[in-house]
Amino acid sequence: MSTFTKKRLFIGCLLCVLVGYVAYLEVQHLHSEVTLRADATHASVPDVAVTQPKPAPPTLSMTLPGNINAWYEAPIYAQVSGYVKMWYKDYGAPVKKGDVLAEVNAPGLDAQYAQAKADLQVAQAKYGLATVTANRWRSMGKSQAVSGQSVSVQNANEQSARAALEAAQHNVDHYDALEQFKTIVAPFDGVVTARNISVGDYVGAGSGNMNANGTASELFTVADTHEMRLFVSVPEVLSYVLKPGLKARVTVPQYPNKVFTANFLTIAKGYDPNTRTAVTEFTIDNTDQKLWPGTFASVALSAPAEGSIYTIPTGALVFQEKGMQVVTVDTQSKAHYKNITVGRMSDAYTEVDAGLNPTDRIINNPPSDLLEGQTVHLSVPEKGYLTAASSNDGEEDDE
């Protein structure tokens, strides 16, 4: 074989290799393009996890903080100014209505009382003299011994003296009433829950005891604890359960293993705009005197829940200009937005009052750019992704 022939054969082989390499690159390019298109098509269909509405528990339970107060509780202030002569009832002392709690020594009041009685005697004497004088002038007036004008003047003097006498009598009555306030008495049957005075303390009329800081406080506090009042602030979304006949289970820190029963009494028909709660009042029998005023209470309420209510994960909610919505998936894997009416909400779950069917498939945590009618791909979530909300629901219900 000649040298020329060998060169031609080598060049032909080289061309075949080049053509084969170019064909291989083209095939790889086409394969990469097909793969990229498939990946892009798959990426355009979002993966979503769906859940179904669950019926709400048949019983609604909730635990709220409350405050226990006495049936009646009266802070007692002084009505006269003076110094404490003696006190007779200490903390925790049972008292009956009218029992003496303390006595106040008020020498200034005593002097004013004596002055008022002396003024009354003066007024009585002046009235007696005015009456005798007026009678004489009226007698002389009948015989025309004096002018009618003079008789009218004496009649007026008698009326003026009588008015001065009545004013003096009212003044005496006033100081007599104040004298009664030197003795501090219990306003009703109960127990003394506070005593803020000691012998020798100065007390002011209407301002109570002046302490070392110069501020006033009540002398005593008397509480009627035969029955207690329980006050609870109930959120507005739960206030529909508050009806006559409702009972609450109450526990207090000092008796952790004892449950007290509280009966619904009344509810403030208005909500606090700052907390959106309504003050609700219950009554607790306290014949054994175990409960004290000012006690913190844990109040457990339970009542039948409203029917046709479902619960969904709170993460499934969508907030848009049309209101509260969820995204459902139909049988053709198309996404659709659906308006709903929500009830109670928590971190884990939300109650839906209207707008859902039990067979709806709801997207949990839907993508923010998901469009109406867009195709989605249903994926199976990892274990615990959707069960966490369910376990939290149970915890909420237990509370």
C-alpha positions as CSV (number, residue, x, y, z in Angstrom):
1,M,0.0,0.0,0.0
2,S,1.4,3.3,-1.0
3,T,2.1,6.2,1.3
4,F,-0.6,8.3,-0.3
5,T,-3.2,5.6,0.2
6,K,-2.3,5.3,3.9
7,K,-2.7,9.1,4.4
8,R,-6.1,9.0,2.7
9,L,-7.1,6.1,5.0
10,F,-5.9,7.9,8.1
11,I,-7.7,11.1,7.2
12,G,-10.9,9.1,6.5
13,C,-10.7,7.5,10.0
14,L,-10.1,10.8,11.6
15,L,-13.1,12.3,9.9
16,C,-15.3,9.4,11.0
17,V,-14.1,9.9,14.6
18,L,-14.9,13.6,14.4
19,V,-18.3,13.0,12.9
20,G,-19.1,10.4,15.6
21,Y,-18.0,12.8,18.4
22,V,-20.1,15.6,17.0
23,A,-23.1,13.2,16.8
24,Y,-22.5,12.2,20.4
25,L,-22.4,15.8,21.5
26,E,-25.7,16.5,19.7
27,V,-27.4,13.5,21.3
28,Q,-26.2,14.7,24.7
29,H,-27.5,18.2,24.1
30,L,-30.9,16.8,23.0
31,H,-31.0,14.6,26.1
32,S,-30.2,17.5,28.4
33,E,-32.8,19.7,26.8
34,V,-35.5,17.0,27.2
35,T,-34.4,16.5,30.8
36,L,-34.4,20.2,31.5
37,R,-37.9,20.6,30.0
38,A,-39.2,17.7,32.1
39,D,-37.7,19.2,35.3
40,A,-39.1,22.6,34.5
41,T,-42.5,21.1,33.8
42,H,-42.4,19.2,37.1
43,A,-41.2,22.3,39.0
44,S,-44.1,24.3,37.7
45,V,-46.5,22.0,39.5
46,P,-46.1,22.7,43.3
47,D,-46.0,19.8,45.7
48,V,-48.6,20.2,48.4
49,A,-49.8,18.3,51.4
50,V,-53.6,18.1,52.1
51,T,-55.7,17.4,55.1
52,Q,-59.4,17.0,55.7
53,P,-61.6,18.9,58.2
54,K,-62.2,17.1,61.5
55,P,-65.4,17.4,63.5
56,A,-65.0,19.6,66.6
57,P,-65.2,17.9,69.9
58,P,-68.8,17.5,71.2
59,T,-67.8,19.3,74.4
60,L,-66.1,22.7,74.7
61,S,-63.7,22.9,77.6
62,M,-61.6,25.8,78.7
63,T,-59.6,26.9,81.7
64,L,-59.4,30.6,82.7
65,P,-57.9,32.5,85.7
66,G,-60.4,34.0,88.2
67,N,-60.5,36.0,91.4
68,I,-62.5,35.1,94.5
69,N,-64.0,37.9,96.5
70,A,-66.2,38.0,99.6
71,W,-70.0,38.2,99.2
72,Y,-69.8,41.6,100.9
73,E,-66.6,43.4,101.8
74,A,-66.6,46.8,103.4
75,P,-63.6,49.1,104.1
76,I,-64.4,51.1,107.2
77,Y,-63.2,54.7,107.6
78,A,-63.5,57.1,110.5
79,Q,-66.3,59.8,110.4
80,V,-64.7,61.9,113.2
81,S,-61.1,63.1,113.6
82,G,-59.2,62.1,116.7
83,Y,-57.0,59.5,118.3
84,V,-57.6,55.8,118.7
85,K,-58.6,55.1,122.2
86,M,-58.8,51.3,121.9
87,W,-59.4,48.6,119.3
88,Y,-61.2,45.4,120.2
89,K,-61.2,43.2,117.1
90,D,-58.0,41.9,115.4
91,Y,-57.3,40.1,112.1
92,G,-59.5,37.1,111.5
93,A,-61.9,37.9,114.3
94,P,-65.5,36.9,113.6
95,V,-68.0,39.7,114.3
96,K,-71.7,40.3,114.4
97,K,-73.5,43.3,113.1
98,G,-73.1,46.2,115.6
99,D,-70.1,44.7,117.4
100,V,-67.7,47.4,118.6
101,L,-64.4,47.4,116.6
102,A,-62.7,50.4,118.1
103,E,-63.3,53.7,119.9
104,V,-61.9,57.1,118.9
105,N,-61.1,59.9,121.4
106,A,-62.2,63.2,119.9
107,P,-61.9,66.0,122.5
108,G,-62.4,68.7,119.7
109,L,-65.7,67.1,118.7
110,D,-66.8,66.9,122.4
111,A,-66.1,70.6,122.8
112,Q,-68.1,71.4,119.7
113,Y,-70.9,69.2,120.9
114,A,-71.0,71.1,124.3
115,Q,-70.9,74.4,122.5
116,A,-73.9,73.3,120.3
117,K,-75.9,72.3,123.4
118,A,-75.1,75.7,125.0
119,D,-76.2,77.5,121.8
120,L,-79.4,75.5,121.9
121,Q,-80.1,76.7,125.5
122,V,-79.5,80.3,124.4
123,A,-81.8,79.9,121.5
124,Q,-84.5,78.4,123.8
125,A,-84.2,81.4,126.1
126,K,-84.4,83.9,123.3
127,Y,-87.4,82.1,121.8
128,G,-89.1,82.1,125.2
129,L,-88.6,85.8,125.6
130,A,-89.7,86.5,122.0
131,T,-92.9,84.5,122.6
132,V,-93.7,86.4,125.9
133,T,-93.0,89.8,124.2
134,A,-95.1,88.9,121.2
135,N,-98.0,87.8,123.3
136,R,-98.0,91.1,125.2
137,W,-97.8,93.2,122.0
138,R,-100.7,91.2,120.5
139,S,-102.8,91.9,123.6
140,M,-102.0,95.6,123.5
141,G,-102.8,95.6,119.8
142,K,-106.3,94.4,120.4
143,S,-107.0,97.5,122.5
144,Q,-105.3,99.8,120.0
145,A,-102.7,100.7,122.6
146,V,-99.9,100.1,120.1
147,S,-99.7,100.4,116.4
148,G,-100.2,97.4,114.1
149,Q,-96.7,97.8,112.7
150,S,-95.2,97.3,116.2
151,V,-97.3,94.1,116.6
152,S,-96.0,92.8,113.2
153,V,-92.4,93.5,114.3
154,Q,-92.8,91.4,117.5
155,N,-94.5,88.6,115.5
156,A,-91.5,88.5,113.2
157,N,-89.1,88.5,116.1
158,E,-90.9,85.5,117.5
159,Q,-90.7,83.6,114.2
160,S,-87.0,84.5,113.9
161,A,-86.3,83.2,117.4
162,R,-88.2,80.0,116.6
163,A,-86.1,79.5,113.4
164,A,-82.9,80.1,115.4
165,L,-84.1,77.5,117.9
166,E,-84.7,75.0,115.2
167,A,-81.3,75.6,113.7
168,A,-79.6,75.2,117.1
169,Q,-81.6,71.9,117.6
170,H,-80.4,70.6,114.2
171,N,-76.8,71.6,115.1
172,V,-77.1,69.6,118.3
173,D,-78.5,66.6,116.4
174,H,-75.6,66.9,113.9
175,Y,-73.0,66.7,116.7
176,D,-75.0,64.0,118.5
177,A,-74.8,61.8,115.3
178,L,-71.0,62.5,115.1
179,E,-70.6,61.5,118.7
180,Q,-72.0,58.1,117.8
181,F,-69.3,57.7,115.2
182,K,-66.6,57.8,117.9
183,T,-67.5,54.1,118.3
184,I,-66.6,52.0,115.2
185,V,-68.9,49.1,114.7
186,A,-69.2,46.2,112.3
187,P,-71.7,46.9,109.4
188,F,-72.7,43.2,109.1
189,D,-71.9,39.7,110.2
190,G,-68.5,38.6,108.9
191,V,-64.8,38.4,109.7
192,V,-62.2,41.1,110.1
193,T,-59.7,40.8,107.2
194,A,-57.7,43.9,107.9
195,R,-56.9,46.2,110.9
196,N,-54.8,49.2,110.1
197,I,-54.9,51.1,113.4
198,S,-53.3,50.9,116.8
199,V,-53.8,52.7,120.0
200,G,-52.8,56.4,119.8
201,D,-53.0,56.6,116.0
202,Y,-54.6,59.7,114.5
203,V,-57.5,59.2,112.2
204,G,-59.2,61.8,110.0
205,A,-62.8,62.2,109.3
206,G,-63.6,60.4,106.0
207,S,-59.9,59.8,105.3
208,G,-59.0,56.9,107.6
209,N,-55.7,56.3,109.3
210,M,-52.8,58.5,108.4
211,N,-49.8,56.2,108.1
212,A,-46.1,57.1,108.3
213,N,-46.0,58.0,104.6
214,G,-48.8,60.5,105.1
215,T,-51.4,58.5,103.0
216,A,-54.8,57.4,104.3
217,S,-56.0,53.8,104.7
218,E,-59.1,52.2,106.0
219,L,-59.3,51.4,109.7
220,F,-60.8,48.0,109.3
221,T,-62.0,45.7,106.5
222,V,-64.9,43.4,107.3
223,A,-65.9,40.7,104.9
224,D,-69.0,38.5,104.7
225,T,-67.6,35.1,103.6
226,H,-70.6,32.8,104.0
227,E,-70.7,32.8,100.2
228,M,-68.0,33.9,97.8
229,R,-68.1,35.7,94.4
230,L,-65.9,34.4,91.6
231,F,-65.1,36.8,88.8
232,V,-63.8,35.5,85.5
233,S,-63.0,37.5,82.3
234,V,-64.3,35.3,79.4
235,P,-63.3,35.9,75.8
236,E,-66.1,37.0,73.5
237,V,-65.8,34.0,71.2
238,L,-66.6,31.8,74.2
239,S,-69.3,33.8,75.9
240,Y,-72.1,32.0,74.3
241,V,-71.7,29.1,76.8
242,L,-72.4,31.4,79.7
243,K,-76.0,30.7,80.6
244,P,-78.1,30.1,83.8
245,G,-77.4,26.6,85.1
246,L,-73.8,26.6,84.0
247,K,-71.4,25.2,86.6
248,A,-67.6,25.7,86.8
249,R,-64.9,23.5,88.5
250,V,-62.7,25.7,90.6
251,T,-59.3,24.9,92.1
252,V,-57.2,27.2,94.3
253,P,-53.4,27.0,95.1
254,Q,-53.9,26.3,98.9
255,Y,-56.1,23.2,98.1
256,P,-54.6,21.7,95.0
257,N,-56.5,18.4,95.4
258,K,-59.9,19.9,96.2
259,V,-62.4,21.0,93.5
260,F,-65.0,23.6,94.4
261,T,-68.3,24.0,92.4
262,A,-69.2,27.5,91.2
263,N,-72.7,28.4,89.9
264,F,-73.2,31.0,87.2
265,L,-74.8,34.2,88.5
266,T,-74.5,36.9,85.8
267,I,-72.4,38.4,83.0
268,A,-71.6,42.0,82.2
269,K,-73.4,42.6,78.9
270,G,-70.5,44.4,77.3
271,Y,-66.9,43.6,76.3
272,D,-63.8,45.4,77.4
273,P,-62.5,46.9,74.1
274,N,-58.9,46.4,75.3
275,T,-59.1,42.7,76.0
276,R,-62.4,41.7,74.2
277,T,-63.5,39.9,77.4
278,A,-66.7,40.1,79.5
279,V,-66.7,40.0,83.3
280,T,-68.6,36.9,84.4
281,E,-69.7,36.3,88.0
282,F,-70.2,33.0,89.7
283,T,-71.1,32.1,93.3
284,I,-69.3,29.5,95.6
285,D,-70.8,28.2,98.8
286,N,-68.3,28.8,101.6
287,T,-70.1,27.6,104.8
288,D,-66.9,25.8,105.8
289,Q,-64.9,29.1,105.5
290,K,-62.1,27.5,103.5
291,L,-62.0,30.1,100.8
292,W,-60.6,33.6,101.6
293,P,-61.2,36.9,99.8
294,G,-58.5,37.8,97.2
295,T,-57.7,34.1,96.3
296,F,-56.5,33.3,92.8
297,A,-58.6,30.6,91.2
298,S,-58.2,28.3,88.1
299,V,-61.7,28.0,86.6
300,A,-62.5,25.1,84.3
301,L,-65.7,25.6,82.2
302,S,-67.3,22.9,80.0
303,A,-70.4,23.1,77.8
304,P,-71.8,21.3,74.7
305,A,-70.2,22.7,71.6
306,E,-72.2,24.0,68.7
307,G,-72.9,21.5,65.9
308,S,-71.6,21.5,62.3
309,I,-68.2,22.9,63.4
310,Y,-65.0,21.6,61.9
311,T,-61.3,22.1,62.9
312,I,-58.5,22.6,60.5
313,P,-54.8,23.4,61.0
314,T,-54.3,27.2,61.5
315,G,-51.6,27.0,58.8
316,A,-54.2,26.2,56.2
317,L,-55.8,29.7,56.5
318,V,-55.3,32.2,53.7
319,F,-55.8,35.9,54.4
320,Q,-56.9,37.8,51.3
321,E,-59.0,40.8,50.3
322,K,-62.0,38.5,49.9
323,G,-61.8,37.5,53.6
324,M,-60.7,34.3,55.3
325,Q,-60.2,31.4,52.8
326,V,-58.7,27.9,52.4
327,V,-57.4,26.2,49.3
328,T,-59.1,22.9,48.3
329,V,-58.0,20.4,45.7
330,D,-60.5,18.7,43.4
331,T,-60.4,15.3,41.9
332,Q,-58.4,16.6,38.9
333,S,-55.7,18.0,41.2
334,K,-56.8,21.6,40.6
335,A,-56.5,24.2,43.4
336,H,-59.6,26.3,44.3
337,Y,-60.0,29.1,46.9
338,K,-63.0,28.7,49.2
339,N,-64.5,31.3,51.5
340,I,-65.0,30.2,55.1
341,T,-66.3,31.6,58.4
342,V,-63.9,31.0,61.3
343,G,-64.7,30.7,65.0
344,R,-62.1,30.1,67.8
345,M,-58.5,30.3,66.8
346,S,-55.3,29.0,68.4
347,D,-51.7,28.5,67.3
348,A,-52.3,24.9,66.2
349,Y,-55.9,24.8,65.0
350,T,-58.9,26.9,64.0
351,E,-62.6,26.2,64.2
352,V,-64.6,26.7,61.0
353,D,-68.3,27.6,61.5
354,A,-69.3,27.6,57.9
355,G,-68.0,27.1,54.4
356,L,-66.5,23.6,54.6
357,N,-67.6,20.0,53.8
358,P,-66.2,17.0,55.6
359,T,-64.9,15.6,52.3
360,D,-62.9,18.7,51.3
361,R,-59.2,18.2,50.7
362,I,-57.5,21.3,52.2
363,I,-53.9,22.3,51.4
364,N,-51.9,22.8,54.6
365,N,-49.5,25.8,54.3
366,P,-50.4,26.6,50.7
367,P,-47.8,28.5,48.6
368,S,-48.2,32.2,48.5
369,D,-48.1,32.3,44.7
370,L,-50.6,29.5,44.2
371,L,-53.2,30.6,41.6
372,E,-56.9,29.7,41.2
373,G,-57.3,26.5,39.1
374,Q,-53.5,25.8,39.1
375,T,-52.5,22.1,39.0
376,V,-50.8,20.8,42.1
377,H,-49.1,17.6,42.9
378,L,-50.2,15.8,46.1
379,S,-47.3,14.6,48.2
380,V,-47.2,12.4,51.2
381,P,-45.9,14.5,54.1
382,E,-43.2,13.2,56.5
383,K,-44.5,11.5,59.6
384,G,-45.5,14.1,62.2
385,Y,-46.0,17.0,59.7
386,L,-49.8,16.9,60.0
387,T,-50.1,14.9,63.3
388,A,-48.4,17.7,65.3
389,A,-51.5,19.9,64.9
390,S,-53.8,17.0,65.9
391,S,-51.8,16.4,69.1
392,N,-51.9,20.1,69.8
393,D,-55.7,20.1,69.3
394,G,-56.0,17.4,71.9
395,E,-53.9,19.5,74.3
396,E,-56.1,22.5,73.7
397,D,-59.2,20.6,74.3
398,D,-57.9,19.2,77.6
399,E,-57.3,22.7,78.7
